[in-house]
């Protein structure tokens, strides 16, 4: 039987916060199923986001800035 993890458990395994786990779910990058008010993630699905780049993407400077 597959192990199901809540967002807190998934966050600990991925080294990110539960909020970030919920963001990955809402962005469609991490499959999950909602049970009541909690999101449950299959342990095997964690590999889909393990190789993500850490941190925030760099902002692009628009023309005319800085100058």
mmCIF file of the N, C-alpha and C atoms, coordinates in Angstrom:
data_MODEL
# 
_entry.id   MODEL 
# 
loop_
_atom_site.group_PDB 
_atom_site.id 
_atom_site.type_symbol 
_atom_site.label_atom_id 
_atom_site.label_alt_id 
_atom_site.label_comp_id 
_atom_site.label_asym_id 
_atom_site.label_entity_id 
_atom_site.label_seq_id 
_atom_site.pdbx_PDB_ins_code 
_atom_site.Cartn_x 
_atom_site.Cartn_y 
_atom_site.Cartn_z 
_atom_site.occupancy 
_atom_site.B_iso_or_equiv 
_atom_site.pdbx_formal_charge 
_atom_site.auth_seq_id 
_atom_site.auth_comp_id 
_atom_site.auth_asym_id 
_atom_site.auth_atom_id 
_atom_site.pdbx_PDB_model_num 
ATOM 1   N N  . UNK A 1 1  ? 0.838   -1.185 0.000   1.00 0.00 ? 1  UNK A N  1 
ATOM 2   C CA . UNK A 1 1  ? 0.000   0.000  0.000   1.00 0.00 ? 1  UNK A CA 1 
ATOM 3   C C  . UNK A 1 1  ? 0.884   1.251  0.000   1.00 0.00 ? 1  UNK A C  1 
ATOM 4   N N  . UNK A 1 2  ? 0.477   2.237  -0.792  1.00 0.00 ? 2  UNK A N  1 
ATOM 5   C CA . UNK A 1 2  ? 1.257   3.460  -0.900  1.00 0.00 ? 2  UNK A CA 1 
ATOM 6   C C  . UNK A 1 2  ? 1.086   4.327  0.346   1.00 0.00 ? 2  UNK A C  1 
ATOM 7   N N  . UNK A 1 3  ? 2.191   4.941  0.750   1.00 0.00 ? 3  UNK A N  1 
ATOM 8   C CA . UNK A 1 3  ? 2.129   5.825  1.896   1.00 0.00 ? 3  UNK A CA 1 
ATOM 9   C C  . UNK A 1 3  ? 1.665   7.205  1.448   1.00 0.00 ? 3  UNK A C  1 
ATOM 10  N N  . UNK A 1 4  ? 0.690   7.752  2.168   1.00 0.00 ? 4  UNK A N  1 
ATOM 11  C CA . UNK A 1 4  ? 0.207   9.099  1.905   1.00 0.00 ? 4  UNK A CA 1 
ATOM 12  C C  . UNK A 1 4  ? 0.801   10.038 2.937   1.00 0.00 ? 4  UNK A C  1 
ATOM 13  N N  . UNK A 1 5  ? 1.205   11.207 2.483   1.00 0.00 ? 5  UNK A N  1 
ATOM 14  C CA . UNK A 1 5  ? 1.813   12.209 3.348   1.00 0.00 ? 5  UNK A CA 1 
ATOM 15  C C  . UNK A 1 5  ? 0.967   13.470 3.330   1.00 0.00 ? 5  UNK A C  1 
ATOM 16  N N  . UNK A 1 6  ? 0.888   14.168 4.465   1.00 0.00 ? 6  UNK A N  1 
ATOM 17  C CA . UNK A 1 6  ? 0.237   15.473 4.452   1.00 0.00 ? 6  UNK A CA 1 
ATOM 18  C C  . UNK A 1 6  ? 1.276   16.516 4.032   1.00 0.00 ? 6  UNK A C  1 
ATOM 19  N N  . UNK A 1 7  ? 0.874   17.768 3.933   1.00 0.00 ? 7  UNK A N  1 
ATOM 20  C CA . UNK A 1 7  ? 1.790   18.799 3.434   1.00 0.00 ? 7  UNK A CA 1 
ATOM 21  C C  . UNK A 1 7  ? 2.976   19.016 4.372   1.00 0.00 ? 7  UNK A C  1 
ATOM 22  N N  . UNK A 1 8  ? 2.764   18.852 5.673   1.00 0.00 ? 8  UNK A N  1 
ATOM 23  C CA . UNK A 1 8  ? 3.850   19.016 6.633   1.00 0.00 ? 8  UNK A CA 1 
ATOM 24  C C  . UNK A 1 8  ? 4.892   17.911 6.461   1.00 0.00 ? 8  UNK A C  1 
ATOM 25  N N  . UNK A 1 9  ? 4.432   16.670 6.335   1.00 0.00 ? 9  UNK A N  1 
ATOM 26  C CA . UNK A 1 9  ? 5.349   15.541 6.151   1.00 0.00 ? 9  UNK A CA 1 
ATOM 27  C C  . UNK A 1 9  ? 6.087   15.645 4.820   1.00 0.00 ? 9  UNK A C  1 
ATOM 28  N N  . UNK A 1 10 ? 5.353   16.005 3.762   1.00 0.00 ? 10 UNK A N  1 
ATOM 29  C CA . UNK A 1 10 ? 5.974   16.148 2.444   1.00 0.00 ? 10 UNK A CA 1 
ATOM 30  C C  . UNK A 1 10 ? 7.021   17.258 2.467   1.00 0.00 ? 10 UNK A C  1 
ATOM 31  N N  . UNK A 1 11 ? 6.707   18.354 3.141   1.00 0.00 ? 11 UNK A N  1 
ATOM 32  C CA . UNK A 1 11 ? 7.644   19.461 3.258   1.00 0.00 ? 11 UNK A CA 1 
ATOM 33  C C  . UNK A 1 11 ? 8.931   19.049 3.954   1.00 0.00 ? 11 UNK A C  1 
ATOM 34  N N  . UNK A 1 12 ? 8.800   18.273 5.021   1.00 0.00 ? 12 UNK A N  1 
ATOM 35  C CA . UNK A 1 12 ? 9.996   17.800 5.736   1.00 0.00 ? 12 UNK A CA 1 
ATOM 36  C C  . UNK A 1 12 ? 10.872  16.944 4.830   1.00 0.00 ? 12 UNK A C  1 
ATOM 37  N N  . UNK A 1 13 ? 10.258  16.075 4.052   1.00 0.00 ? 13 UNK A N  1 
ATOM 38  C CA . UNK A 1 13 ? 11.039  15.192 3.166   1.00 0.00 ? 13 UNK A CA 1 
ATOM 39  C C  . UNK A 1 13 ? 11.699  15.962 2.030   1.00 0.00 ? 13 UNK A C  1 
ATOM 40  N N  . UNK A 1 14 ? 11.033  17.047 1.585   1.00 0.00 ? 14 UNK A N  1 
ATOM 41  C CA . UNK A 1 14 ? 11.575  17.833 0.476   1.00 0.00 ? 14 UNK A CA 1 
ATOM 42  C C  . UNK A 1 14 ? 12.466  18.977 0.941   1.00 0.00 ? 14 UNK A C  1 
ATOM 43  N N  . UNK A 1 15 ? 12.434  19.278 2.242   1.00 0.00 ? 15 UNK A N  1 
ATOM 44  C CA . UNK A 1 15 ? 13.227  20.388 2.762   1.00 0.00 ? 15 UNK A CA 1 
ATOM 45  C C  . UNK A 1 15 ? 12.616  21.749 2.472   1.00 0.00 ? 15 UNK A C  1 
ATOM 46  N N  . UNK A 1 16 ? 11.293  21.791 2.382   1.00 0.00 ? 16 UNK A N  1 
ATOM 47  C CA . UNK A 1 16 ? 10.577  23.049 2.127   1.00 0.00 ? 16 UNK A CA 1 
ATOM 48  C C  . UNK A 1 16 ? 9.430   23.173 3.123   1.00 0.00 ? 16 UNK A C  1 
ATOM 49  N N  . UNK A 1 17 ? 8.783   24.323 3.139   1.00 0.00 ? 17 UNK A N  1 
ATOM 50  C CA . UNK A 1 17 ? 7.693   24.554 4.082   1.00 0.00 ? 17 UNK A CA 1 
ATOM 51  C C  . UNK A 1 17 ? 6.394   23.926 3.572   1.00 0.00 ? 17 UNK A C  1 
ATOM 52  N N  . UNK A 1 18 ? 5.458   23.666 4.479   1.00 0.00 ? 18 UNK A N  1 
ATOM 53  C CA . UNK A 1 18 ? 4.138   23.175 4.049   1.00 0.00 ? 18 UNK A CA 1 
ATOM 54  C C  . UNK A 1 18 ? 3.431   24.155 3.100   1.00 0.00 ? 18 UNK A C  1 
ATOM 55  N N  . UNK A 1 19 ? 3.664   25.444 3.289   1.00 0.00 ? 19 UNK A N  1 
ATOM 56  C CA . UNK A 1 19 ? 3.073   26.445 2.394   1.00 0.00 ? 19 UNK A CA 1 
ATOM 57  C C  . UNK A 1 19 ? 3.594   26.255 0.976   1.00 0.00 ? 19 UNK A C  1 
ATOM 58  N N  . UNK A 1 20 ? 4.890   26.026 0.842   1.00 0.00 ? 20 UNK A N  1 
ATOM 59  C CA . UNK A 1 20 ? 5.478   25.813 -0.490  1.00 0.00 ? 20 UNK A CA 1 
ATOM 60  C C  . UNK A 1 20 ? 4.937   24.532 -1.123  1.00 0.00 ? 20 UNK A C  1 
ATOM 61  N N  . UNK A 1 21 ? 4.707   23.500 -0.305  1.00 0.00 ? 21 UNK A N  1 
ATOM 62  C CA . UNK A 1 21 ? 4.102   22.262 -0.816  1.00 0.00 ? 21 UNK A CA 1 
ATOM 63  C C  . UNK A 1 21 ? 2.720   22.578 -1.386  1.00 0.00 ? 21 UNK A C  1 
ATOM 64  N N  . UNK A 1 22 ? 1.931   23.356 -0.662  1.00 0.00 ? 22 UNK A N  1 
ATOM 65  C CA . UNK A 1 22 ? 0.589   23.721 -1.150  1.00 0.00 ? 22 UNK A CA 1 
ATOM 66  C C  . UNK A 1 22 ? 0.666   24.540 -2.427  1.00 0.00 ? 22 UNK A C  1 
ATOM 67  N N  . UNK A 1 23 ? 1.699   25.395 -2.550  1.00 0.00 ? 23 UNK A N  1 
ATOM 68  C CA . UNK A 1 23 ? 1.882   26.162 -3.784  1.00 0.00 ? 23 UNK A CA 1 
ATOM 69  C C  . UNK A 1 23 ? 2.200   25.241 -4.957  1.00 0.00 ? 23 UNK A C  1 
ATOM 70  N N  . UNK A 1 24 ? 3.040   24.249 -4.725  1.00 0.00 ? 24 UNK A N  1 
ATOM 71  C CA . UNK A 1 24 ? 3.357   23.288 -5.792  1.00 0.00 ? 24 UNK A CA 1 
ATOM 72  C C  . UNK A 1 24 ? 2.117   22.520 -6.218  1.00 0.00 ? 24 UNK A C  1 
ATOM 73  N N  . UNK A 1 25 ? 1.250   22.208 -5.254  1.00 0.00 ? 25 UNK A N  1 
ATOM 74  C CA . UNK A 1 25 ? -0.004  21.508 -5.563  1.00 0.00 ? 25 UNK A CA 1 
ATOM 75  C C  . UNK A 1 25 ? -0.906  22.414 -6.397  1.00 0.00 ? 25 UNK A C  1 
ATOM 76  N N  . UNK A 1 26 ? -1.072  23.662 -5.965  1.00 0.00 ? 26 UNK A N  1 
ATOM 77  C CA . UNK A 1 26 ? -1.977  24.560 -6.691  1.00 0.00 ? 26 UNK A CA 1 
ATOM 78  C C  . UNK A 1 26 ? -1.449  24.925 -8.069  1.00 0.00 ? 26 UNK A C  1 
ATOM 79  N N  . UNK A 1 27 ? -0.118  24.895 -8.254  1.00 0.00 ? 27 UNK A N  1 
ATOM 80  C CA . UNK A 1 27 ? 0.476   25.159 -9.569  1.00 0.00 ? 27 UNK A CA 1 
ATOM 81  C C  . UNK A 1 27 ? 0.423   23.942 -10.483 1.00 0.00 ? 27 UNK A C  1 
ATOM 82  N N  . UNK A 1 28 ? -0.027  22.794 -9.945  1.00 0.00 ? 28 UNK A N  1 
ATOM 83  C CA . UNK A 1 28 ? -0.130  21.585 -10.757 1.00 0.00 ? 28 UNK A CA 1 
ATOM 84  C C  . UNK A 1 28 ? 1.171   20.815 -10.888 1.00 0.00 ? 28 UNK A C  1 
ATOM 85  N N  . UNK A 1 29 ? 2.200   21.199 -10.139 1.00 0.00 ? 29 UNK A N  1 
ATOM 86  C CA . UNK A 1 29 ? 3.496   20.520 -10.240 1.00 0.00 ? 29 UNK A CA 1 
ATOM 87  C C  . UNK A 1 29 ? 3.583   19.292 -9.348  1.00 0.00 ? 29 UNK A C  1 
ATOM 88  N N  . UNK A 1 30 ? 2.716   19.233 -8.314  1.00 0.00 ? 30 UNK A N  1 
ATOM 89  C CA . UNK A 1 30 ? 2.725   18.109 -7.388  1.00 0.00 ? 30 UNK A CA 1 
ATOM 90  C C  . UNK A 1 30 ? 1.301   17.565 -7.272  1.00 0.00 ? 30 UNK A C  1 
ATOM 91  N N  . UNK A 1 31 ? 1.063   16.350 -7.749  1.00 0.00 ? 31 UNK A N  1 
ATOM 92  C CA . UNK A 1 31 ? -0.276  15.771 -7.647  1.00 0.00 ? 31 UNK A CA 1 
ATOM 93  C C  . UNK A 1 31 ? -0.641  15.513 -6.188  1.00 0.00 ? 31 UNK A C  1 
ATOM 94  N N  . UNK A 1 32 ? -1.886  15.782 -5.836  1.00 0.00 ? 32 UNK A N  1 
ATOM 95  C CA . UNK A 1 32 ? -2.362  15.552 -4.471  1.00 0.00 ? 32 UNK A CA 1 
ATOM 96  C C  . UNK A 1 32 ? -3.874  15.390 -4.498  1.00 0.00 ? 32 UNK A C  1 
ATOM 97  N N  . UNK A 1 33 ? -4.400  14.811 -3.432  1.00 0.00 ? 33 UNK A N  1 
ATOM 98  C CA . UNK A 1 33 ? -5.838  14.614 -3.280  1.00 0.00 ? 33 UNK A CA 1 
ATOM 99  C C  . UNK A 1 33 ? -6.261  15.278 -1.984  1.00 0.00 ? 33 UNK A C  1 
ATOM 100 N N  . UNK A 1 34 ? -7.381  15.958 -2.027  1.00 0.00 ? 34 UNK A N  1 
ATOM 101 C CA . UNK A 1 34 ? -7.867  16.650 -0.837  1.00 0.00 ? 34 UNK A CA 1 
ATOM 102 C C  . UNK A 1 34 ? -8.790  15.727 -0.050  1.00 0.00 ? 34 UNK A C  1 
ATOM 103 N N  . UNK A 1 35 ? -8.489  15.554 1.237   1.00 0.00 ? 35 UNK A N  1 
ATOM 104 C CA . UNK A 1 35 ? -9.323  14.806 2.166   1.00 0.00 ? 35 UNK A CA 1 
ATOM 105 C C  . UNK A 1 35 ? -9.774  15.788 3.230   1.00 0.00 ? 35 UNK A C  1 
ATOM 106 N N  . UNK A 1 36 ? -11.038 16.193 3.169   1.00 0.00 ? 36 UNK A N  1 
ATOM 107 C CA . UNK A 1 36 ? -11.506 17.214 4.107   1.00 0.00 ? 36 UNK A CA 1 
ATOM 108 C C  . UNK A 1 36 ? -10.781 18.509 3.822   1.00 0.00 ? 36 UNK A C  1 
ATOM 109 N N  . UNK A 1 37 ? -10.052 19.005 4.823   1.00 0.00 ? 37 UNK A N  1 
ATOM 110 C CA . UNK A 1 37 ? -9.307  20.255 4.617   1.00 0.00 ? 37 UNK A CA 1 
ATOM 111 C C  . UNK A 1 37 ? -7.821  20.009 4.335   1.00 0.00 ? 37 UNK A C  1 
ATOM 112 N N  . UNK A 1 38 ? -7.402  18.758 4.345   1.00 0.00 ? 38 UNK A N  1 
ATOM 113 C CA . UNK A 1 38 ? -5.987  18.420 4.179   1.00 0.00 ? 38 UNK A CA 1 
ATOM 114 C C  . UNK A 1 38 ? -5.685  17.884 2.788   1.00 0.00 ? 38 UNK A C  1 
ATOM 115 N N  . UNK A 1 39 ? -4.515  18.244 2.277   1.00 0.00 ? 39 UNK A N  1 
ATOM 116 C CA . UNK A 1 39 ? -4.005  17.683 1.036   1.00 0.00 ? 39 UNK A CA 1 
ATOM 117 C C  . UNK A 1 39 ? -3.156  16.477 1.373   1.00 0.00 ? 39 UNK A C  1 
ATOM 118 N N  . UNK A 1 40 ? -3.338  15.387 0.647   1.00 0.00 ? 40 UNK A N  1 
ATOM 119 C CA . UNK A 1 40 ? -2.552  14.174 0.843   1.00 0.00 ? 40 UNK A CA 1 
ATOM 120 C C  . UNK A 1 40 ? -1.782  13.889 -0.447  1.00 0.00 ? 40 UNK A C  1 
ATOM 121 N N  . UNK A 1 41 ? -0.498  13.619 -0.278  1.00 0.00 ? 41 UNK A N  1 
ATOM 122 C CA . UNK A 1 41 ? 0.406   13.407 -1.403  1.00 0.00 ? 41 UNK A CA 1 
ATOM 123 C C  . UNK A 1 41 ? 0.969   11.998 -1.329  1.00 0.00 ? 41 UNK A C  1 
ATOM 124 N N  . UNK A 1 42 ? 0.971   11.310 -2.467  1.00 0.00 ? 42 UNK A N  1 
ATOM 125 C CA . UNK A 1 42 ? 1.592   9.982  -2.514  1.00 0.00 ? 42 UNK A CA 1 
ATOM 126 C C  . UNK A 1 42 ? 3.102   10.161 -2.426  1.00 0.00 ? 42 UNK A C  1 
ATOM 127 N N  . UNK A 1 43 ? 3.726   9.324  -1.602  1.00 0.00 ? 43 UNK A N  1 
ATOM 128 C CA . UNK A 1 43 ? 5.169   9.420  -1.400  1.00 0.00 ? 43 UNK A CA 1 
ATOM 129 C C  . UNK A 1 43 ? 5.926   9.331  -2.722  1.00 0.00 ? 43 UNK A C  1 
ATOM 130 N N  . UNK A 1 44 ? 5.468   8.478  -3.622  1.00 0.00 ? 44 UNK A N  1 
ATOM 131 C CA . UNK A 1 44 ? 6.166   8.303  -4.906  1.00 0.00 ? 44 UNK A CA 1 
ATOM 132 C C  . UNK A 1 44 ? 6.103   9.553  -5.779  1.00 0.00 ? 44 UNK A C  1 
ATOM 133 N N  . UNK A 1 45 ? 5.119   10.429 -5.540  1.00 0.00 ? 45 UNK A N  1 
ATOM 134 C CA . UNK A 1 45 ? 4.992   11.645 -6.345  1.00 0.00 ? 45 UNK A CA 1 
ATOM 135 C C  . UNK A 1 45 ? 5.981   12.737 -5.937  1.00 0.00 ? 45 UNK A C  1 
ATOM 136 N N  . UNK A 1 46 ? 6.646   12.577 -4.799  1.00 0.00 ? 46 UNK A N  1 
ATOM 137 C CA . UNK A 1 46 ? 7.614   13.579 -4.368  1.00 0.00 ? 46 UNK A CA 1 
ATOM 138 C C  . UNK A 1 46 ? 8.772   13.707 -5.349  1.00 0.00 ? 46 UNK A C  1 
ATOM 139 N N  . UNK A 1 47 ? 9.089   12.643 -6.064  1.00 0.00 ? 47 UNK A N  1 
ATOM 140 C CA . UNK A 1 47 ? 10.201  12.706 -7.027  1.00 0.00 ? 47 UNK A CA 1 
ATOM 141 C C  . UNK A 1 47 ? 9.916   13.691 -8.156  1.00 0.00 ? 47 UNK A C  1 
ATOM 142 N N  . UNK A 1 48 ? 8.663   14.013 -8.378  1.00 0.00 ? 48 UNK A N  1 
ATOM 143 C CA . UNK A 1 48 ? 8.305   14.945 -9.453  1.00 0.00 ? 48 UNK A CA 1 
ATOM 144 C C  . UNK A 1 48 ? 8.774   16.366 -9.174  1.00 0.00 ? 48 UNK A C  1 
ATOM 145 N N  . UNK A 1 49 ? 9.010   16.686 -7.899  1.00 0.00 ? 49 UNK A N  1 
ATOM 146 C CA . UNK A 1 49 ? 9.450   18.044 -7.560  1.00 0.00 ? 49 UNK A CA 1 
ATOM 147 C C  . UNK A 1 49 ? 10.785  18.067 -6.821  1.00 0.00 ? 49 UNK A C  1 
ATOM 148 N N  . UNK A 1 50 ? 11.432  16.927 -6.650  1.00 0.00 ? 50 UNK A N  1 
ATOM 149 C CA . UNK A 1 50 ? 12.703  16.888 -5.927  1.00 0.00 ? 50 UNK A CA 1 
ATOM 150 C C  . UNK A 1 50 ? 13.810  17.617 -6.667  1.00 0.00 ? 50 UNK A C  1 
ATOM 151 N N  . UNK A 1 51 ? 13.780  17.654 -7.976  1.00 0.00 ? 51 UNK A N  1 
ATOM 152 C CA . UNK A 1 51 ? 14.855  18.255 -8.759  1.00 0.00 ? 51 UNK A CA 1 
ATOM 153 C C  . UNK A 1 51 ? 14.565  19.700 -9.147  1.00 0.00 ? 51 UNK A C  1 
ATOM 154 N N  . UNK A 1 52 ? 13.696  20.356 -8.384  1.00 0.00 ? 52 UNK A N  1 
ATOM 155 C CA . UNK A 1 52 ? 13.375  21.744 -8.697  1.00 0.00 ? 52 UNK A CA 1 
ATOM 156 C C  . UNK A 1 52 ? 14.544  22.642 -8.300  1.00 0.00 ? 52 UNK A C  1 
ATOM 157 N N  . UNK A 1 53 ? 14.614  23.816 -8.894  1.00 0.00 ? 53 UNK A N  1 
ATOM 158 C CA . UNK A 1 53 ? 15.654  24.773 -8.543  1.00 0.00 ? 53 UNK A CA 1 
ATOM 159 C C  . UNK A 1 53 ? 15.292  25.407 -7.201  1.00 0.00 ? 53 UNK A C  1 
ATOM 160 N N  . UNK A 1 54 ? 16.267  25.571 -6.315  1.00 0.00 ? 54 UNK A N  1 
ATOM 161 C CA . UNK A 1 54 ? 15.970  26.182 -5.020  1.00 0.00 ? 54 UNK A CA 1 
ATOM 162 C C  . UNK A 1 54 ? 15.765  27.687 -5.152  1.00 0.00 ? 54 UNK A C  1 
ATOM 163 N N  . UNK A 1 55 ? 15.012  28.249 -4.238  1.00 0.00 ? 55 UNK A N  1 
ATOM 164 C CA . UNK A 1 55 ? 14.815  29.695 -4.193  1.00 0.00 ? 55 UNK A CA 1 
ATOM 165 C C  . UNK A 1 55 ? 13.838  30.198 -5.226  1.00 0.00 ? 55 UNK A C  1 
ATOM 166 N N  . UNK A 1 56 ? 13.772  31.504 -5.281  1.00 0.00 ? 56 UNK A N  1 
ATOM 167 C CA . UNK A 1 56 ? 12.855  32.159 -6.217  1.00 0.00 ? 56 UNK A CA 1 
ATOM 168 C C  . UNK A 1 56 ? 13.544  32.398 -7.552  1.00 0.00 ? 56 UNK A C  1 
ATOM 169 N N  . UNK A 1 57 ? 12.751  32.428 -8.627  1.00 0.00 ? 57 UNK A N  1 
ATOM 170 C CA . UNK A 1 57 ? 13.355  32.774 -9.917  1.00 0.00 ? 57 UNK A CA 1 
ATOM 171 C C  . UNK A 1 57 ? 13.807  34.225 -9.899  1.00 0.00 ? 57 UNK A C  1 
ATOM 172 N N  . UNK A 1 58 ? 14.870  34.526 -10.621 1.00 0.00 ? 58 UNK A N  1 
ATOM 173 C CA . UNK A 1 58 ? 15.360  35.902 -10.672 1.00 0.00 ? 58 UNK A CA 1 
ATOM 174 C C  . UNK A 1 58 ? 14.389  36.760 -11.466 1.00 0.00 ? 58 UNK A C  1 
ATOM 175 N N  . UNK A 1 59 ? 14.216  37.984 -10.982 1.00 0.00 ? 59 UNK A N  1 
ATOM 176 C CA . UNK A 1 59 ? 13.352  38.927 -11.687 1.00 0.00 ? 59 UNK A CA 1 
ATOM 177 C C  . UNK A 1 59 ? 14.087  39.469 -12.901 1.00 0.00 ? 59 UNK A C  1 
ATOM 178 N N  . UNK A 1 60 ? 13.345  39.595 -13.982 1.00 0.00 ? 60 UNK A N  1 
ATOM 179 C CA . UNK A 1 60 ? 13.937  40.195 -15.176 1.00 0.00 ? 60 UNK A CA 1 
ATOM 180 C C  . UNK A 1 60 ? 13.812  41.705 -15.046 1.00 0.00 ? 60 UNK A C  1 
ATOM 181 N N  . UNK A 1 61 ? 14.853  42.402 -15.421 1.00 0.00 ? 61 UNK A N  1 
ATOM 182 C CA . UNK A 1 61 ? 14.784  43.860 -15.391 1.00 0.00 ? 61 UNK A CA 1 
ATOM 183 C C  . UNK A 1 61 ? 14.080  44.322 -16.655 1.00 0.00 ? 61 UNK A C  1 
ATOM 184 N N  . UNK A 1 62 ? 13.148  45.240 -16.459 1.00 0.00 ? 62 UNK A N  1 
ATOM 185 C CA . UNK A 1 62 ? 12.454  45.784 -17.635 1.00 0.00 ? 62 UNK A CA 1 
ATOM 186 C C  . UNK A 1 62 ? 13.286  46.920 -18.215 1.00 0.00 ? 62 UNK A C  1 
ATOM 187 N N  . UNK A 1 63 ? 13.045  47.221 -19.470 1.00 0.00 ? 63 UNK A N  1 
ATOM 188 C CA . UNK A 1 63 ? 13.774  48.309 -20.123 1.00 0.00 ? 63 UNK A CA 1 
ATOM 189 C C  . UNK A 1 63 ? 13.449  49.609 -19.436 1.00 0.00 ? 63 UNK A C  1 
ATOM 190 N N  . UNK A 1 64 ? 14.438  50.471 -19.276 1.00 0.00 ? 64 UNK A N  1 
ATOM 191 C CA . UNK A 1 64 ? 14.216  51.757 -18.650 1.00 0.00 ? 64 UNK A CA 1 
ATOM 192 C C  . UNK A 1 64 ? 14.473  51.755 -17.153 1.00 0.00 ? 64 UNK A C  1 
ATOM 193 N N  . UNK A 1 65 ? 14.697  50.592 -16.553 1.00 0.00 ? 65 UNK A N  1 
ATOM 194 C CA . UNK A 1 65 ? 14.999  50.537 -15.126 1.00 0.00 ? 65 UNK A CA 1 
ATOM 195 C C  . UNK A 1 65 ? 16.476  50.788 -14.897 1.00 0.00 ? 65 UNK A C  1 
ATOM 196 N N  . UNK A 1 66 ? 16.796  51.399 -13.770 1.00 0.00 ? 66 UNK A N  1 
ATOM 197 C CA . UNK A 1 66 ? 18.172  51.542 -13.354 1.00 0.00 ? 66 UNK A CA 1 
ATOM 198 C C  . UNK A 1 66 ? 18.957  52.591 -14.102 1.00 0.00 ? 66 UNK A C  1 
ATOM 199 N N  . UNK A 1 67 ? 18.254  53.483 -14.766 1.00 0.00 ? 67 UNK A N  1 
ATOM 200 C CA . UNK A 1 67 ? 18.936  54.342 -15.449 1.00 0.00 ? 67 UNK A CA 1 
ATOM 201 C C  . UNK A 1 67 ? 19.365  55.462 -16.010 1.00 0.00 ? 67 UNK A C  1 
# 
